[in-house]
Amino acid sequence: MNVGRRESQEVLHDPITGGICNISVDVENRPITKEAHEAVDVHVRGLTYRVPRQRVTWWQEWLTGHPLLPTSCTQQTRLVLSDVTFTVRSGQMLAILGTSGSGKTSMLDVIACRNKCGEVKGDVLLNGVPRTAAMISRCAAYVRQDDRLMASLTVRETLMFVAQLKLPKSFTEEAIRVRVNNVIAELGLLEAADTRIGSAEIRGISGGERRRVSIGIQMLIDPSLLFLDEPTSGLDSFTASHLVSTLSHLARNRRTILMSIHQPRSNIFELFDLVMLLSRGRVVYFGQARDMVDYFTRLEFPCPQLTNPCDYYVDLTTVDPTSEETEESTAEVVSQLQQAYKADADAANGEEDDIMSGDNGNVGEGRRGGRGSSVLDGGPTRDIYPGVYRQFSILFRRWMRSTLEDWSLMGVRSIQAVAMSIMLGVVYWNLHHTEDELRDHFGILYMVSIMYPYLIIMDIIETCHKERKLLYFETQDHLYTTEAYYLAKVASDLPFHTFFVLLYVLPVYYMSGMPVDTSVFFQVFAIVFLSVLCSRGLAMMSAAVMPSFQTSCFFAQCLFSFFIMSAGFFINLDNILSALQWVSVISYLRWGFEGLCLAEIKPLNFTCSGSGSGGGGGGGGGGRGQCFQSGEDALRLYAFGDGEMWQSLTALGSNILVFFVLMYAALKLIPQQPEEHS
């Protein structure tokens, strides 16, 4: 029996555009229509972009002019774009073609205010108004070539988390849900909505669906202008065709789409409204996609039959450097095509000037006046979006959800903590309170204080560098502030940190025969908890300060090695050189070791055998010939006799504070640019 589909209308106020959204939904609450968008036309005139051939560091500037570093090394620039002029109107999709290095991505970055260096000349106008970064952030979205998605979340969860951060505070949970469902339906992700994103280790959605999710993240703000950097890269031909077809559908709904793409197949080429062909930063062709073949045919470069026009003309406009002859001949053809296009563009220059000045009735105020509140004229301010507390709450739940659902990682870390504890427990099994085993008591406490803290450093640094890509791109998109990320990251780690430390302490504590005393156990647990937290802070600080995984590991290992040598086990604290005493004072491993000794050894009494020859300290310097019957006397072997528990706790807390403050400063002041994007 067929049941007719019932539809209802939901009317929502949209703070992003200032208008009313009319959304039709069926009985399953799936949006089937979309509200109209404010039209945004893009006009680019005489765009020229130069970048330095080599990034200049402070030491290169200082050595400029020195014979070992020629000045030309730091002063040369490269022309990336040269005198680029074009117009794309609302409802059109522009495909920017060209070989690698032709300037496709650079042009998108410059128009979207994402270039970080170099000199830009020329005009970029949106509806006749000079564009600004604030204007771009209000009406445009940028989809990068690579994905930045959390593997353990589903498609719907990913979009919901981003929507809660990206949409204004006035959006209710119901309105956010409707917007997410709308995007899912518009991008054809209904069947994959409740499937994990996945990764190389976790099975998830396909590559084409991942790319559509990346587009969906940007579509949540319902942009009028959409930039895409090679969205079909890495996709098979069918998936790429389906994706571009989806983008074509989005453009029909009064959106302006600019995308770079590398030699699409013929059926994808037919979906484009406009095509721009770049060669070494200069325009070889710009116009209607359907007119491209006729244009080059008039220039006596017809496309051979049964040949993809994109493949043929991209190859035609490529300079081949394999030999001097091919480079000279291909460069001559490219130069001829560039001059021919420039002559045609100059002939139409007068008409273009009229369009750019806003005299045309379809541009400027006439085009922007239909909605009452233009996203180009002020639009919403930042205070209508979720504040730091709201961002923290959303990020905290996302990190907790992501960690809990990654069972394999949780299992590995749990086994790691338990295995290390059991190994130490087996080696130091059931220690007795005799002079012969006094040194072993110090040994087990020292190993407990350094083994797990050292073990987690590499793991945390690796995790932080993997997350750096997500952090960098999401802060670029203004999803949240550095403060919100920092607080959520630190707070979400604490429950798991507590759980893993408990798994580490329990087995070794009872296997090694430590006192069955609740007070002693909690003191030991607190010291190990703070020591491991210090290592976590050191690792996170190193990952935030250093630009790569290798340099972060080197930096953290160097500090950890200094702290190990000055911890008081291998050398008595009183015997350390006076010039290096400060290292021992700031070493959290020393204070962790001392705190464990004060908690576990200080209350003990030891028995002496025979002649009363006593226990030496492993490196403490105490020889045989004297028996230490009390734990307080034994602590003097390691210069811990005058120590107090509050001193160890204060020193560990100070280390934690310093590491996390430095981490925050690094996140705030140092661009957390992923290594592959630097």
N, C-alpha and C positions, 0 to 999 in steps of 0.2 A: 504494500500500500504506500503510495507516494504522499508525503505530507508537504504542503507548500511552505516555503521559507517565510517566516514572519520577520519583519524589520521594524526597528524603532529608531527614533532620532534622539541623540543626546546633544545638548547645546552646552558648550563649555566656553568660559572666558579664557582667552589665550593671552597671558601677560607678555609673551615673546613678541607677538606682532601687534598687540593692542586691539585685536578684533575678536570676532566670535567664530568658534569652530563648530561647524555642523558635521557630525559624524554619524553615518548610518551603520548600525550594527545588527547582526542577525541574532537568532535565539542563542547561539553559542558565544555571543558577545565578540564576534570577529568583525573589525571594521572593514567595510567594503567600499567606502568612498573617502575622499580626502578633501580638506578645506582648500580653498584657493590660496595662493601665496602672493605676496607682494612682488611685483615684477622688478627685477634688478638687471639693468644692462651694463655690460663691461666694455669700456672704451680704453684702449691702450694706444698711446701716440709717442713715437720716437723713443722707445724704451731701449736703453743701453746699460749694460751691466759689466763691470770689471771687477775682478777679484785678484788678490795677491797670489802669485804662483806658489809661494811658500809662507806658511804662518810664521810670523816673527815673534820669537820669545824675548824675554827681557835681557838674557845674556847675549843674544844675537844683536840686539840694539846696542848693547854696551860695547861689543866687539866690532861694530860696523866701522869700516875704515882700516881695521887691522889687516896686515898682509895675509894672515891665515884664513880670513873670512872675507872674500871680496864683497864689495858693496852690492854688486849685482845680484848676489844670492838672496838678499832680503828686500830689494826694491822693485823687482820686476812684477808686472801685472799681466793678467790674461783676459782677453776680451771674450766674454761668455755670450752676451747678446749684443746685437748691433742694429739700432734703428728699427725696432719691431713695432709695427702699427697694425691694429686690427680692432674689430667690433664684434661682440657677441651679444645678442639680444635674449631677453627672457623667453624661455621655451625652446631654446636651441642648445645643441650639444656640439662642442668643438673638440675635435681630436687633433692633438699635436703629435706629428710623426717626425721621425728622424732616427739616425743611428745613435749609439751611445756616445755621449760627449757633444751632442749637437745643441744642447741647451734647453731641453724639454722641461726637466725637473726644475732647473734654475728659474725658468720663466714663471712656473707656477709658484715657486717660493717667493719670488720678488713681488708678484701681484698680490699674494696672500700675506705679505709682510713677514715672511719667515726666513729671509736671508739674514745671516748673522754677521757678515763682513762684506767688504767690497763697496764700490761706488756705483750708485744708481742714478741715471739721468732719464728724463722723459716724464710723461704724465700717465697716471692710471686713474680713471674716473669711473665711479659707479653712479649711474643715472645723472651724469654731468657734474657730479660732485667729486673733488679730489679725495681719493680713498685714504683712510687712516687705519691704524691697527685696531682701534676701538670700533670703527665702523665694520671692519671685516669680522671681528669677533661677534658682532650682533647679527649679521645677516648671512655669514658664510660658514662652511665647514670644510675641513681638509682631511682626506683619506690617504694615508701613507701607503707606500708600496708594501711594507712588511706589517704583519699582524702583531698586535700587542694584547693578547687575550689570556685570561687565567684559565688554565686547562681544566681545572676541577669543577668549574661552574657550568651550568647549562646555558643555552642560548637565552632563554627567558630570564634567568637569574642575572646573567651578564648585562642585559639591557635594562633590567629593573634597577640594579645597583647604579648604573651610569645615569639613568633617568632621575633617580632620587638626588643625585649630585648636580645634575646639569639643568634641571627644570626649576623654575622659580618656586619660592616658598608657598605662593598662593595656590599651587597645584595640590589638590587633595590626592590621597592614595588611589582613589577611584579614577581621577583624571590621569594620574601617572600610568595606571594599569591600562587605561584606554589608549594612551599614546603609545605604549609599548606594543600592545596588540595591533595597533594601526601599522606600526613600522614592520612588525613581523609579517603581517598580511601583505603589505605593499612590496616587500622584498621576497616574497615566496618562501618564507621560512616556517610555515605552519607545521609541517611534518617533522622538522628538526627542532622545534621550539623547546622541547624538554629533553634534549640530548646534550650530553657534555660536549664542551668545546674540544677537549682532547689535546694531545701533544704526541711527540714521538714515542713517549712511554705509555700514554693513556689513549685508548681507542676513543675516537670522537667523530665529529662531523667531517664532511669532505672539505677539500681545499676551496672549492667554489662557495660553499656555505660559510666557511670561515671569512672569506672576503666580503660576503654579503653582510655578515655580522659586523665587520669593521665599518662598512658603509652605514649599517643600521645605527651604530653608536653615534655617528655624526648626524644621522637623520632625525634623532630624537628632538633636536632643537628646531626641526622643521625649517631648514635653511632655504633661502631663496637662491643662494649661490653655492655651488658644490665643486670643490677641486679634488681631483683624483690622480695620484701618481702611479701610472702603470697598473691599473687594477686587475688586468688579466695576466700579469706576470706569474709564471709557474703553474698556470691552469691548462688543462687540455682544451682542445678546440671547441668541443661541445659546451663545456662549462663556461668558457670565455664568451661564447656567443650568447648563452643564456644570461650571463651577467650584464653584458652590454645592452641586450634587449631590455633588461630591467631598468638600466640607467636611461635608456631612450624613453621608456614609459614615465620615469620620474621627470624628465625634461618636459614632457608634454603637459605636466601639471604646473606650468608657469615657473619652472626652475631654470636657472642658467647653469650649465655644466661645462667645465673645462677639464679635460683629461689628457694626460700624456699616454701614449701607447706605442708599442714597438711592432711594426709590421703586422697588423691584424689580417685575418683571412678575409676573403672577398665578401662573404655574407655579413660579417661584422662591419666592413667598410660601408655597406649599403645602409646601415643604421645611422651613420653620422649625418648631421646637418651641415656642419662646416668642417673643413680640413685645413690644417696648417702644416706645411712641410718645411722643416728647418735643416740647415746644413752649416755647421760651424758657427752657430749663433745668428745666422742671417736667414731671412725668409726667402724661400724659393717659390712657394705657392701659398696663397690664402684665398679661400672662397668656398662656394658650395661644393660639397663632395661629389655631386653628380656632374659637375662641370670640370673636374680635374683632368680627366682623360682628354676631353676636347681641348683644354687649354694647352697641354703639352703636345697634343697633335698639331696644333697651330704653330708650335715652335719646332716642328719637324722631329718630335720624339714620340711617335705613336706607341701605344701599348700593344705588344704582340698578342695575338689571339691565344685564348686559353691560359692567360697569365694574370696573376693577381696584380691589379694596378698598384697596390701599396708596396708589394715586394719590388716591383719593377722600378717605380719612381724613387723609392728610398735608396735602392742600389744605384740608381742613376745620379742621385745627388750626394753620393758618398765619395770622398777623396780616398783613393786606394794608395797607401804608402808602401806597398810591398816592393816597389822598385822605383827608380827615378823616372822611368818612362811612363809607368802607369800613374804615378802621382801627378806628373805634369799634365797628362792627357785628361785625367778625371778632374783635376783642379780647373782646367780650362773650361770643361763642360759646366761645372758648378758655377764658375764665375759668369759664364754666358747666361745661365738660367737666372742667377741673382740679378744681373743687370736688366734682363727682360722683365722680371717681376717689378723691379724698382721703377722702370719706365711706365709700366701700367699703373703702378700705385701713384706716381707723381701726376699722372693725367687725371686721376680721381681725387687729387689732394684738396681741391676747393670744396667738393661735396663733403669730404671727411671733416674739414674744418668746421663746416656748418653743424654737423652732427655733434662734434666734440664740444662746441661752444654752448650747446643746449638750446639752440634756436629751433630745432626740430620739435614739433608738438608732441612727439612720442617720447621725448626725453625730458629730464628735469622735472619741474614742478607739475607739468601736466601729467607726467607718467606716475609721479609719486603721490599725487593728491587724492587718489581714489579711496585710500583706506583710513584716512583721518589721522593716523599716527604712524609715521614712517620709521622703520628700523634704522634708516640712514640719518634721520634728524633726531639725534639724542638717544631715543630708545630707552630700554630699561637700564638702570644703574646696578652696580654690583650688589648693593644692599638688599635687593629683592630676591637674591639667590641664597641658598642655605649657608648659614654662618659656620664658624669653626666648630662649635659644639655639635651641630647637626652633621657636618662632614665627618667629624671624629666618630660619631655613633654609627654612621653608615659604613665607614672604612673598617671600624673595629669588627662589625658583624661580617663584613666581607672576608677579612683575614681569618677570623675564627672559622667561618664556614669553609673557606678554601682549605685550611689546614686540616680540619676534621674530616673532610671528604677525601683527602689524599692519604688513604690508608697505607699505601706502600711506604711512603716517607715516614709516617708515624711509626709503622712497624720496625723499619730499619733503625730509627733513632732510639726506640725502646730497647731493641735487642742490643744495640751498641752500648747503652748505659748499663744494662743488666750484665752483659758479657764482661765488660771491663770490671764491674764490681765483683763478680764471681771469680774472675782471674786473680784479683788482688786477695780475695778471701781465701782462695786455695793456697796461694803462696804463703800468706801469713795466718795459717789456720790455728785458731784457738791458742792465742798467745797467753803465757803464764806470767805471773808477777814475780819473776826471779831476776837476779842480776845478769844471768846469761842471755835473757831475752829483752833486757832494757833497750838495747839498740834497736831491736825489731819493732818495739812500740813506736819509737821515733820514725823508723823506716816506713811503717804502714801509714802513719799520719801524714808523712811527707808525700808519699805516693798518692794517697787519697786527695791531697790538696792540689796536686798538679796534673794528674793523669786525665781526668775528664775535662777540666778546664782547658787543657791543651788540645784534647781530641775534638772539641766542638769548634775551634777557631776556624779551621779551613772550611768546615761545612757551612758555617754562618757566612763567611766571606763569599763563598760560591753562591749561596742563596741570595745575598744582598746584590751581587752583581747581575744575577738573573732578573731580579726585581727592578734593577735600575732602569731598564728599558721601559717597563711599565710606568715607573715614577716619572721619568723624563717626559714621555709623551702625554701622560695625563695632566701633569702640571702645565705643559705647553698648551693644552686644551682648556686650562683654567677649571678643571673639575674640582680641585680642592687646593688648599694652601699647604705650604710646607709644614706649618704647625700642626694641622690636622693629621697629615700623614705620619709625622714624627710621633705624636701622642698615640695614635692608633697602632702603629707598628710596635712601639715599646709595650703598650698595655696588652695587646693581643698575644704577645710572646710570653707574658708572665705566667698564665695558667699552665702552659705546656712546659715552660722552664721548671716550674715547681714539680710537675709530675715526673719529668725526666730525672731531676736531682733526687727525688724520693726513691725512684727505681735504682739509682746509683748508690745511695747511702745505705739503704736497708740491708741488702745481702752482705756487704763487706763489714758492716757494723757488727752483725751477730756472728758471722763466720770467723772473724778474727778474735772474738772473745772480749769485745769492749764491754764496759759495765752495763748491766741490765738496770739502768736508771733512767727514768723518763727525763729528768733534768739534764743529764749528760747527753742523752740522745738529741734532744732539741737544740742544745748548744752546738753539737757537732753538725746537725742538719743546717742550722742557721749560718755557721761559718762556711760550710761547703756551698750553700745556696748563694751567699754573697760572693764567694770566690768565683763560682761559675758565672754569676751575673757580671762580675768584672771582666771575665774573658769574653762574654757576649758583648759587653760594651766596647772592649778593645777591638773585637772583630768588626763590629758595625761601624765604629769610628774609622778604622783603617779602610773599610770599603767605601766610606763616604769621602774620605780625604784623597785617596789615591785613585788614579784614572783607570787602572786595569786590575784584573784579578791577580796577575803575577806580582805587580808592585805592592798591592795590598797585602798579599801573603808575606812578601819579603819584609815589609814594614812591621807587621804584627809579630812575625817570628823573631825579628831582631829585638823588639821590646820584650817579648816573652823570654828570650834567652838571657837578657840582662837581669830580668826579675828572678829567673831560676837560680842563676849563679849567686845572687845576693839574698836568697831566701833564708840562709842560716843553717842549711843542712850540710852542704859540701864544705863550707868554711864558717868558722865561728864568727858571729857578728862583731865581736871585739877585735878580731884579727883583720878585718877588711881595711884596706888603705883609707886613711882619713879623707883623701880627695874623692873617694868613691862611696863614702858613707851615705851620701844623699840618695844613691840608687837603692840602697836597702830601705831607707825611710819611705820611699814612694812605691816600693815593690808590694803589690797586693798579694803575691805568693808568699812573701815573708810573713805578712800579717795573717794570712790564712793558716799557714803552718804553725805560727806561734799561737793563734787562737785555738786550734785543735789540740795542741800540746797542753795549753792551760785548761781546756775542758776535760780532756781524757787522762792525762798523765799526772797533773797536779794533785788530784785527790788520792792517788794510788800509794800503796806501801809495797816495797820490794823486799824479798828475803835474800840474805847473803849466804853463801856456801863456804864451808871450810875456813880458809885463812882470811876470808873477808875481802878477797880481791874483787874490785868493782867494775861495773859496766862502763865502757868507754862510749863516747858519742861518735856516730859515724862521721867524722870530719869535724866534730866539736872539739877535739883536742884532748879530751880526758883519757888518760891511759889507765892501765890496770894497777891495782894496789890500793884502791879505795872503793868502799862499797857505799852506794847511795840507797838508803833504806826508804826515804820519802820521795814522792814525786817532786816536791819543791826543790830538794837538793839536786835531783836529776836535771831539772830545767836549767840549772846554772851551767851545765855542759854546753848548752847552745845559747848562752847569754840571754835566756828568757826568764831568769829568776825574778827580775823586777817587773815583769810584764803584768798587765791587768787586762781582763776580758774587754772592758769598755774601750781600751785603746785599740785593740784589734778590730772591734766592730766599727769604731769611728773611722779608722784608717781605711777599712774596706768600703764603708759608705762614701768616704771622700773620693776614693778611686772611681767608684761607680758614678758619682756626680760629675767628676772631671771628664770621664770618657763620654758620657751621654751629653754633656754640654758641648764638648768638642764635636760630637757627631751632629748635633743640631746646628752648630755654627757652620760646619762643612756643608750640610744639606742646604742651608740658607745662602751661603756665599759662593760655593763652588758649583758650577753647572754640572748636574749629575747626568752628563751625556754618555750614552753607552759607548763602549770602546769601538764598536763597528761603525758608529755614526760620527766619531770625532774627526 
